[in-house]
Amino acid sequence: MQVVIRIESERREEELRSLDGWLRQEPSIRRSATVSLHTEAAPSGSMGGLIDSLGLITSNGWSAASFALSLVTWRQTRPRPPKIVVRRGDVEISLTEATEEEVRRLVDALEQTDETSSPS
């Protein structure tokens, strides 16, 4: 399964780098997912693009609940907790306040099988 994470913040690149480091240190994530930073296309004449998202490719043993807990915990460490947008296929879930309902929707979306992952 592929998951893409975006952060809506003025400090997007810094926040994504922080989240990348956080997830790479989480034993449950390290065992069951490959984490990578993605860059947007660089404007003509520039040295490179800016980091705009973080990607995960998951394998067997993936736990959506552990991943959601890691995201929420990281978000709580931020001086100004940013909005986190998680996308899997056509499904996009936003964590604006990381309420119980938002987290439940995120876990449910990530636990869907590929056949049922289209939006409802």
Buried (B, 14 or more C-beta within 10 A) or exposed (E): BEBBBBBEBEBBBEBBBBBBEBBEEBEBBEEBBEBEBBEEEEEEEEEEEEBBBBBBEBEEEBBBBBBBBBBBEBBEEBEEBBBBBBBBBEBEBBBEEBEEEBBEBBBEBBBBEEEEBEEE
